[in-house]
Amino acid sequence: MTATLQPPLSEASLKALFTKPYGVPGPTAQQWRAVYDEDVHFQDPTQERRGLNAYIVAQEGLMQRCDDVFLEPGAVALSGDTAFVEWTMGLKIKGIEFVYPGATRLRFGSGGKIVEHRDYFDFVGPTFAPVPVVGGFVRWLYGRFVA
């Protein structure tokens, strides 16, 4: 009989990992290292990174490019070595707030740390819809090809 791997992170600890209010510093490299595997594979709509150091650089880069960032978790689902976290992310950039609803799929390795982190969200709509002229074009595109 093979034992099923239980993720080391509970629903509560995953919600804590995916919580960052505006005005509060982001996680430190040490905090990332506590839950992410050295060989983690990270992917979102804008980038793909391999390795924990590359993941940390990506997260720190986001924090540096923005005036502020918030992350608020929603539903969490755990099943075997996989977790899904629903979230809302806000980015303040040059006085404009961009809000992205999304979800993350995490997969835990045999050591219990996160080995895969994949974010799913619409990058284009929330990024360009608020921009004058471009926003109208994006809304037209979505209406024409997505709706």
C-alpha positions as CSV (number, residue, x, y, z in Angstrom):
1,M,0.0,0.0,0.0
2,T,1.4,3.4,-1.0
3,A,0.8,6.3,1.3
4,T,-0.6,9.5,-0.3
5,L,1.5,12.5,0.1
6,Q,-0.2,15.2,2.2
7,P,0.9,18.7,1.3
8,P,2.8,20.4,4.2
9,L,0.7,23.5,3.8
10,S,-2.9,23.5,5.2
11,E,-5.7,25.6,3.9
12,A,-4.9,28.2,6.5
13,S,-1.2,28.3,5.8
14,L,-1.9,28.5,2.0
15,K,-4.2,31.4,2.6
16,A,-1.5,33.1,4.7
17,L,1.1,32.5,1.9
18,F,-1.3,34.2,-0.6
19,T,-2.1,37.2,1.7
20,K,-0.3,40.5,1.3
21,P,-2.1,43.7,2.1
22,Y,-1.1,47.0,0.6
23,G,1.6,48.7,2.7
24,V,3.0,45.5,4.0
25,P,6.4,44.1,2.8
26,G,6.4,41.0,0.7
27,P,7.8,37.7,1.8
28,T,11.5,37.4,2.3
29,A,13.8,35.0,0.4
30,Q,14.0,33.0,3.6
31,Q,10.2,32.7,3.7
32,W,10.1,31.5,0.1
33,R,12.9,29.0,0.7
34,A,10.8,27.5,3.6
35,V,8.0,26.3,1.2
36,Y,9.5,26.2,-2.3
37,D,11.8,23.5,-3.7
38,E,15.2,24.5,-5.1
39,D,14.1,23.2,-8.5
40,V,10.7,24.9,-8.5
41,H,9.1,25.5,-11.9
42,F,7.1,28.8,-12.0
43,Q,4.9,30.0,-14.9
44,D,2.3,32.7,-15.3
45,P,0.9,34.5,-18.4
46,T,4.0,36.8,-18.6
47,Q,6.9,34.6,-17.7
48,E,8.4,31.2,-17.0
49,R,11.2,30.6,-14.5
50,R,13.0,27.5,-13.3
51,G,14.8,27.3,-9.9
52,L,14.1,28.9,-6.6
53,N,16.6,31.8,-7.1
54,A,14.9,32.7,-10.4
55,Y,11.5,32.5,-8.7
56,I,12.6,34.8,-5.9
57,V,14.1,37.3,-8.5
58,A,10.7,37.3,-10.3
59,Q,8.8,38.0,-7.1
60,E,11.2,40.7,-6.0
61,G,11.1,42.3,-9.5
62,L,7.3,42.5,-9.4
63,M,7.6,44.3,-6.0
64,Q,10.2,46.7,-7.3
65,R,8.2,47.6,-10.5
66,C,5.1,48.5,-8.6
67,D,4.3,51.2,-6.1
68,D,2.5,48.6,-4.0
69,V,1.1,45.1,-4.4
70,F,-1.8,43.3,-2.6
71,L,-2.8,39.7,-2.7
72,E,-6.0,38.3,-1.2
73,P,-6.9,34.6,-1.2
74,G,-10.3,33.1,-1.9
75,A,-11.1,29.5,-2.0
76,V,-8.5,26.8,-1.4
77,A,-8.7,23.2,-2.6
78,L,-6.2,20.4,-1.6
79,S,-6.1,17.0,-3.2
80,G,-3.1,14.7,-2.7
81,D,0.0,16.5,-3.9
82,T,-1.9,19.4,-5.5
83,A,-3.4,22.6,-4.2
84,F,-5.5,25.3,-6.0
85,V,-5.7,28.8,-4.5
86,E,-8.2,31.4,-5.9
87,W,-7.0,34.9,-5.4
88,T,-7.2,38.6,-6.3
89,M,-4.0,40.6,-6.9
90,G,-3.8,44.3,-7.0
91,L,-0.9,46.3,-8.5
92,K,-0.5,50.0,-8.0
93,I,1.7,51.5,-10.8
94,K,2.2,55.2,-11.3
95,G,-1.1,56.1,-9.5
96,I,-3.2,53.5,-11.4
97,E,-4.5,50.4,-9.7
98,F,-4.8,47.2,-11.8
99,V,-6.8,44.3,-10.3
100,Y,-6.4,40.7,-11.5
101,P,-8.6,37.9,-10.3
102,G,-6.8,34.5,-10.8
103,A,-5.9,31.1,-9.5
104,T,-2.8,29.2,-8.7
105,R,-2.1,25.5,-9.1
106,L,0.6,24.2,-6.8
107,R,2.2,20.7,-6.9
108,F,4.2,19.4,-3.9
109,G,7.2,17.2,-4.3
110,S,8.2,14.1,-2.3
111,G,10.0,16.4,0.1
112,G,6.8,18.3,0.8
113,K,7.9,21.6,-0.8
114,I,6.3,23.3,-3.8
115,V,7.9,22.0,-7.0
116,E,5.4,23.5,-9.5
117,H,3.6,26.9,-9.3
118,R,1.4,27.9,-12.2
119,D,-0.7,31.1,-12.1
120,Y,-3.8,31.5,-14.3
121,F,-5.2,35.0,-14.9
122,D,-6.2,37.4,-17.6
123,F,-3.2,39.8,-18.0
124,V,-4.4,41.8,-21.0
125,G,-7.9,42.9,-20.0
126,P,-7.1,44.4,-16.5
127,T,-3.8,45.8,-17.7
128,F,-5.0,47.7,-20.8
129,A,-8.7,48.3,-20.3
130,P,-8.1,51.3,-18.0
131,V,-5.7,52.9,-20.5
132,P,-7.3,55.7,-22.7
133,V,-7.7,54.7,-26.3
134,V,-6.0,51.3,-25.9
135,G,-8.7,50.3,-23.4
136,G,-11.5,50.9,-25.9
137,F,-9.7,48.8,-28.4
138,V,-9.1,46.0,-25.9
139,R,-12.8,46.0,-24.9
140,W,-13.7,45.9,-28.6
141,L,-11.4,42.9,-29.1
142,Y,-12.9,41.1,-26.2
143,G,-16.4,41.8,-27.4
144,R,-15.6,40.6,-30.9
145,F,-13.6,37.5,-30.2
146,V,-14.2,36.5,-26.6
147,A,-17.8,37.3,-25.7
